[in-house]
Amino acid sequence: MTETSQPVIALTLGDPAGIGPELIARLLGQTDAAQHANIVLVGDPWLWAEGQKIAGMQVATAPVRSFAEVRVRAQNGMNSDMGAGTVAWLGMDTVAASQVQRGQAQAPGGASVLQVLNACMDAAKLREVDAICFAPLNKFAMKLGGLKHEDELHHFAKYLGVDSYFCEFNTLGDLWTSRVSSHIPLKDAASYLSRDRIKEATRLIYRSLQAAGVAQPKVAVAAFNPHGGDGGTCGREELEIIEPAVRELAAEGFPVGGPFPADTIFLKARDGEYQAIVTMYHDQGQIAIKLMGFSQGVTVQGGLPVPITTPAHGTAYDIAGQGKADVNATYNAFRIACRMGQAIVQSNT
């Protein structure tokens, strides 16, 4: 990959009260991240300084005044005062240090996260960045700070004008999962099941995996009820909704199987039979993924016009500022953003 073909990736510090700033310092100071993209780091100067101090890192950056400046430098092969592999730094004043209490979900921190992410999405709309990778945020803090939607994915979709199907993916290595319903009460999950939603979730994860570099992923679809419904004795959603959706997807040419009982489907994926699993509700996939590799998992915001990724773990308020945060999931999230951002670059050339 040449310098001029590398994507521009916006990287954010996350919730200022959590482990995000120190994770980003580790990402840029301990890994080869800067070799894979033209990175523009976005956030408050005091917060970036604090993150580096906690992580014990001193990361070389070059200040820029806009996202557009990073794109121009990337197109010129970084032939300016920035050297190859140097991180661009775009400072924003969104929250004062005195407004942040480490380890606490508070409105100023949530508002800061929203402001930074919105700026990155504005840049994406203008094609000044190819992908966004954000450090962990806290939904409650964001709602205190002005978030009007149930989660960040719905905020992203509204902000970017998405009116087609979108959903959150969780990934662990070569395995990706999507879900038909997400951040809703479990008692409402059955009402979200439909052939169309299952088909949309399957098509989307298949195409997103292709954008991330997997040529022909195989997709497994989970059952909803215990034992896959047991022929209707434990529920009829499999017979009336899920099985017909799988048949229709297969007729369209998608390499799909199922529905498989939720208590065995991940064994098939672990053994390499499938690269993607479509689950019916949030915890059906999340429990398995996090048990298999909590410190490695990534969340991908699927169905948006710009790739957006983040580590699947949270803000870890209980260890914020202690220098204990594991950078692996953040690195994995960044690398997925790079691969998907590269696909955007290639589609625009």
Secondary structure, 3 states (H helix, E strand, C coil): CCHHHCCEEEEECCCCCCCHHHHHHHHHHHCCHHHCCEEEEEECHHHHHHHHHHHCCCCCEEECCCHHHHHHHHHCCCCCCCCCCCEEEEECCCCCHHHCCCCCCCHHHHHHHHHHHHHHHHHHHCCCCCEEEECCCCHHHHHHCCCCCCCHHHHHHHHCCCCCCCEEEEEECCEEEEECCCCCCHHHHHHHCCHHHHHHHHHHHHHHHHHCCCCCCCEEEECCCHHHHHHHCCCCHHHHHHHHHHHHHHHHCCCEEEEECCCCHHHHHHCCCCCEEEECCHHHHHHHHHHHHCCCCEEEEECCCCCEEEECCCCCHHHCCCCCCCCHHHHHHHHHHHHHHHHHHHHCC
